[in-house]
């Protein structure tokens, strides 16, 4: 089943909303980050941000449609974001994912570096874990962390190896986070929850250090 023009324009509109929301939070330094919304499963087609665009602004050439191999499905002068292959991996490995968002923040970079040697960032008992759809009392999550390989196929393969439906996100060391959900609303909620958890943990570490020092 192929996507219709109406579906595509609706996906572009929803990506605009998410993009501007995240841009206001300074989650796209430079032209970094990328966003996608899945349109169809078979064949896999998804709308994704075009490469090198200023994500604080809107234009008629911000997105394009690509297939499971990250290739444009129509003739276009636009290039998909460099890490589009990672979005494809998420959609293939997590079939329930309907949107995938990637941002760079100071908090997620610091957490990814602090806990890289452990292979994951773990946190327990924090209220915003519920924002990830995990409602168990005193729940514990572990967000996998992969090396920041410059070779994108190698990076995508590393991500494919560690992601699972249990935790809707993966950190890349000193790079950023990919978070996904069943739709754009859910993916946004998951990303916001992750970022809160990272920021909370870093501030907790600072306060604990001050308390110990005193």
N, C-alpha and C positions, 0 to 999 in steps of 0.2 A: 504494500500500500504506500503510495507516494503522498507527500504533504500537499495541501492546497495553498493557493496564494493567501487565503484568509488565515490559515494556520501560521504561515510564515510571518505575516504582518503582525499577528497577535503576539507571536514569540518575540519579535523585534521590539514591540511596545513594552512587553514585560521586562525584557533585558534592559531597556532604557530606564525603567523605574528602579531596578536593582542597581544598575551602574551609577546613577546619580546619587542614590542613597549611600552607597559605599564611598563614592568620590567625596561626598561631604564629610566623611569621617577620615579622609586622607589615607584610604586603604589601597590607593593606586598610585604610589609615588612614581614619578616619571610617566612612562606609558606602560608600567608593569601590570600584571594581573590579567585574567581572562575569565569569561563567563560563557556558559552555554545552556541551552534548553533543548531537550530531545523532542523531535517531531514525530518520528516513526521508528518502530522496532525492526521491521522486516520489509524493506531494507533499513538498516540503521542510518537515519539522517538526523542531523541536529544543527541548530543555529548557533554560531559561535562568533565571538568578537574578532574583528579584523586586526591584523598586526599593525603596531606602530601608531595607534590612534590615541588622541588625548581623551581620556575617559571622564574628564570633567565637562565635556561638551557633547552635544548631539549633532549628528550629521546624517545624510542619506546613505552614507557608505561606512557604517559602523559594524555591520554584521554580514555574514554570508552563510550559506548552507553547505555542509560537508557530509561525506559518507563515512562508513566505518574505517576507511583507510585515511581519513583526514583530508581527502581531496574534494575540492569544490564540485558540486553536482551540476553546476551550470557554468557557462563561460563568464568569467569575471576578471577584472584587473586587480581585485582585492586578494590579499594573502591572508589565510587564517592565522591566528595567533600561533607563535612558535611551538607552544606546548599543547596544541590541539589533540595530538596523539594521546595525551593523558586523559582527556575527556572521553575519547573513544574507548580507552581501556576501562574507565569507570563504568560506562554504559554497558560494555560487554561482560564485565565481571559482576556487576550489580544490576541485573535486569530491571529491578524496581526503581532505579534512579531515573528521574525525569528532568533534573537540572543539576548542574555542577558549577561551583564558583571557586575561583582562586584569587587570593589577595596576599599582599605583602604588608605585614605590620611589624613594628619593633618587638611587640610582645611575642608573636609567634616565632620570630627569628631567634629571640633570646631563649625561649623554651626549647626550640629544636636543637640549639647548640648545647644547652645545659644538660639535656637528657639523651643526646645522640648515642653516647656509649652504652646506654641502657636499652637502646632500640625502640623506646616508646616513652611517652609522657603519661604518667598515671596520676589520677586524682580520685579521691573518695569522699563521699558524704556532702558534697557541695550542691546546693539547691539547683543551680543551673544545669546540672547533669540531666534534669528532667526535660530541659529544652531540646535534648537529643532523643527524646522519646523513650528514655530509660527511667522507669518509675519505681524500681526496687528501693526499699528502705536502705539507706547508707550505701548506695550503689557506688561501684568503683569502675572506672573506665581506663583503658590504656589506648592512647592515640599513637599508632606506629610512626616511626621516623625513618626516612631513607636518606641516603647520601645524595648530595646535590650534583649528580652527574651532568656534565656539559652535553654529553651525547643523549639526545632526547629519547631515541628508542631504548637505550639502556636505562634511562630514568623511568620511562613508562613501564618497562619490564620489572624493575624493582618495585614500583608501586603496585603493579598487578599481583605480585607475589605476596604482599602483606595486607592488602585491603580486604575487608569482609563486611557483610551486612550489619554486623553487631555494633560497629562504631563508624558513623558516617563521615569519616575524615582521615586524612593522612598529612603528616608534616614532612617537608623537605628541608634538610639541614641548611640553616642560614639562607633560606629562600622564601618559604611561605607555606600556606596550607591550601589543600583542596578539600572542599566539603560538598556533600551532595544530599539530595532528598528526593522524595517522590514527585515533587513539583518545585517550582521556583519559590513559593512561599515557605515550604519546608526546608529547602536548601538554605535559604536566607536565615531562617530561625536556627538551624544547626550551626551555620557559620558564626552568627552573633553569639551563640552560646559558647562555642569554642573560644572565641576571642575574650569573652568575659572570664572564662575559666583560666586562660593564660594570664590575663592581667591580674586577676585575683591572686593567683599563685605567686607571681613575681612580687607583688606588694606584700604578701604574707611572708615571703622569704626576707624582704627588706626589714619588716617590723621585727621578725624573729631575731635577725642579726643585731638590730639596735637593742633589743631587750637583753640579749646575751651579753653584749658589750657593756651594758650598764650594770 
